[in-house]
Amino acid sequence: MKIDFYGHSDDLIEIRIDGKDRHEIDGYIADSSNYSRALEVRTIGGALGVRVHAIYDGCWSFAVGQLEDGRSLPSGWTFALAQEHPYSTRLSIDTGGEIVEVTHKDGKPFAEGE
């Protein structure tokens, strides 16, 4: 699977899966002055995965991190950054054929239209 993350406008995170499924997620966290989100990309069952940090500070930036201490980034997965448009980079994750899901940091799925 290939998952792309990029920013749209000043408050939306776009997620494209295998070039077609597109989800919009609100980048703003209520009761906060931050425009940032921590998302997780995990295999079904959670054996492999990464945390994706989306940060907005006038431009969108994305970073990849470990899910937890002592748990390495999955070998065989590739990560690439590129320019999506003038105010956002695009993070692409290729899981090398592993089927994954994208969730909130706490593992909860995104609600429709969130």
Contacts in CASP RR format, 6 or more apart in sequence:
PFRMAT RR
TARGET T0000
AUTHOR 0000-0000-0000
METHOD contacts of the structure
MODEL  1
MKIDFYGHSDDLIEIRIDGKDRHEIDGYIADSSNYSRALEVRTIGGALGV
RVHAIYDGCWSFAVGQLEDGRSLPSGWTFALAQEHPYSTRLSIDTGGEIV
EVTHKDGKPFAEGE
1 17 0 8 1.000
1 18 0 8 1.000
1 94 0 8 1.000
1 95 0 8 1.000
1 96 0 8 1.000
1 97 0 8 1.000
1 98 0 8 1.000
1 99 0 8 1.000
1 100 0 8 1.000
2 17 0 8 1.000
2 18 0 8 1.000
2 19 0 8 1.000
2 92 0 8 1.000
2 93 0 8 1.000
2 94 0 8 1.000
2 95 0 8 1.000
3 15 0 8 1.000
3 16 0 8 1.000
3 17 0 8 1.000
3 41 0 8 1.000
3 92 0 8 1.000
3 93 0 8 1.000
3 95 0 8 1.000
3 100 0 8 1.000
3 102 0 8 1.000
4 14 0 8 1.000
4 15 0 8 1.000
4 16 0 8 1.000
4 17 0 8 1.000
4 19 0 8 1.000
4 90 0 8 1.000
4 91 0 8 1.000
4 92 0 8 1.000
4 93 0 8 1.000
5 13 0 8 1.000
5 14 0 8 1.000
5 15 0 8 1.000
5 39 0 8 1.000
5 52 0 8 1.000
5 54 0 8 1.000
5 62 0 8 1.000
5 90 0 8 1.000
5 91 0 8 1.000
5 92 0 8 1.000
5 93 0 8 1.000
6 13 0 8 1.000
6 14 0 8 1.000
6 16 0 8 1.000
6 60 0 8 1.000
6 62 0 8 1.000
6 84 0 8 1.000
6 85 0 8 1.000
6 88 0 8 1.000
6 89 0 8 1.000
6 90 0 8 1.000
6 91 0 8 1.000
7 13 0 8 1.000
7 14 0 8 1.000
7 54 0 8 1.000
7 56 0 8 1.000
7 60 0 8 1.000
7 84 0 8 1.000
7 87 0 8 1.000
7 88 0 8 1.000
8 14 0 8 1.000
8 24 0 8 1.000
8 88 0 8 1.000
10 35 0 8 1.000
10 56 0 8 1.000
10 58 0 8 1.000
11 26 0 8 1.000
11 27 0 8 1.000
11 28 0 8 1.000
11 35 0 8 1.000
11 56 0 8 1.000
12 24 0 8 1.000
12 25 0 8 1.000
12 26 0 8 1.000
12 27 0 8 1.000
13 24 0 8 1.000
13 25 0 8 1.000
13 26 0 8 1.000
13 27 0 8 1.000
13 37 0 8 1.000
13 39 0 8 1.000
13 54 0 8 1.000
13 60 0 8 1.000
14 22 0 8 1.000
14 23 0 8 1.000
14 24 0 8 1.000
14 25 0 8 1.000
15 21 0 8 1.000
15 22 0 8 1.000
15 23 0 8 1.000
15 24 0 8 1.000
15 25 0 8 1.000
15 102 0 8 1.000
16 22 0 8 1.000
17 23 0 8 1.000
17 102 0 8 1.000
23 102 0 8 1.000
23 110 0 8 1.000
23 113 0 8 1.000
24 113 0 8 1.000
25 37 0 8 1.000
25 39 0 8 1.000
25 110 0 8 1.000
25 114 0 8 1.000
26 114 0 8 1.000
27 35 0 8 1.000
27 36 0 8 1.000
27 37 0 8 1.000
27 54 0 8 1.000
27 56 0 8 1.000
28 34 0 8 1.000
28 35 0 8 1.000
29 35 0 8 1.000
29 36 0 8 1.000
29 37 0 8 1.000
35 55 0 8 1.000
35 56 0 8 1.000
35 57 0 8 1.000
36 53 0 8 1.000
36 54 0 8 1.000
36 55 0 8 1.000
36 56 0 8 1.000
37 53 0 8 1.000
37 54 0 8 1.000
37 105 0 8 1.000
38 51 0 8 1.000
38 52 0 8 1.000
38 53 0 8 1.000
38 54 0 8 1.000
38 104 0 8 1.000
38 105 0 8 1.000
39 51 0 8 1.000
39 52 0 8 1.000
39 53 0 8 1.000
39 54 0 8 1.000
39 102 0 8 1.000
39 103 0 8 1.000
39 104 0 8 1.000
39 105 0 8 1.000
40 49 0 8 1.000
40 50 0 8 1.000
40 51 0 8 1.000
40 52 0 8 1.000
40 67 0 8 1.000
40 102 0 8 1.000
40 103 0 8 1.000
40 104 0 8 1.000
40 105 0 8 1.000
40 107 0 8 1.000
41 49 0 8 1.000
41 50 0 8 1.000
41 52 0 8 1.000
41 93 0 8 1.000
41 95 0 8 1.000
41 100 0 8 1.000
41 101 0 8 1.000
41 102 0 8 1.000
42 48 0 8 1.000
42 49 0 8 1.000
42 67 0 8 1.000
42 100 0 8 1.000
42 101 0 8 1.000
42 103 0 8 1.000
42 107 0 8 1.000
43 49 0 8 1.000
43 95 0 8 1.000
43 98 0 8 1.000
43 99 0 8 1.000
43 100 0 8 1.000
44 99 0 8 1.000
44 100 0 8 1.000
44 101 0 8 1.000
48 74 0 8 1.000
48 77 0 8 1.000
48 95 0 8 1.000
48 98 0 8 1.000
48 100 0 8 1.000
49 67 0 8 1.000
49 73 0 8 1.000
49 74 0 8 1.000
49 77 0 8 1.000
49 100 0 8 1.000
50 64 0 8 1.000
50 65 0 8 1.000
50 66 0 8 1.000
50 67 0 8 1.000
50 73 0 8 1.000
50 74 0 8 1.000
50 77 0 8 1.000
50 93 0 8 1.000
51 64 0 8 1.000
51 65 0 8 1.000
51 66 0 8 1.000
51 67 0 8 1.000
51 105 0 8 1.000
52 62 0 8 1.000
52 63 0 8 1.000
52 64 0 8 1.000
52 65 0 8 1.000
52 91 0 8 1.000
52 93 0 8 1.000
53 62 0 8 1.000
53 63 0 8 1.000
53 64 0 8 1.000
53 65 0 8 1.000
54 60 0 8 1.000
54 61 0 8 1.000
54 62 0 8 1.000
55 61 0 8 1.000
55 62 0 8 1.000
55 63 0 8 1.000
58 87 0 8 1.000
59 87 0 8 1.000
59 88 0 8 1.000
59 89 0 8 1.000
60 84 0 8 1.000
60 87 0 8 1.000
60 88 0 8 1.000
60 89 0 8 1.000
61 89 0 8 1.000
62 81 0 8 1.000
62 89 0 8 1.000
62 90 0 8 1.000
62 91 0 8 1.000
63 91 0 8 1.000
64 73 0 8 1.000
64 79 0 8 1.000
64 91 0 8 1.000
64 93 0 8 1.000
65 73 0 8 1.000
66 72 0 8 1.000
66 73 0 8 1.000
73 79 0 8 1.000
74 95 0 8 1.000
74 98 0 8 1.000
76 96 0 8 1.000
77 93 0 8 1.000
77 94 0 8 1.000
77 95 0 8 1.000
77 96 0 8 1.000
77 98 0 8 1.000
78 93 0 8 1.000
78 94 0 8 1.000
78 96 0 8 1.000
79 91 0 8 1.000
79 92 0 8 1.000
79 93 0 8 1.000
80 91 0 8 1.000
80 92 0 8 1.000
80 94 0 8 1.000
81 89 0 8 1.000
81 90 0 8 1.000
81 91 0 8 1.000
81 92 0 8 1.000
82 89 0 8 1.000
82 90 0 8 1.000
82 92 0 8 1.000
83 89 0 8 1.000
83 90 0 8 1.000
84 90 0 8 1.000
101 109 0 8 1.000
102 110 0 8 1.000
103 109 0 8 1.000
103 110 0 8 1.000
104 110 0 8 1.000
END
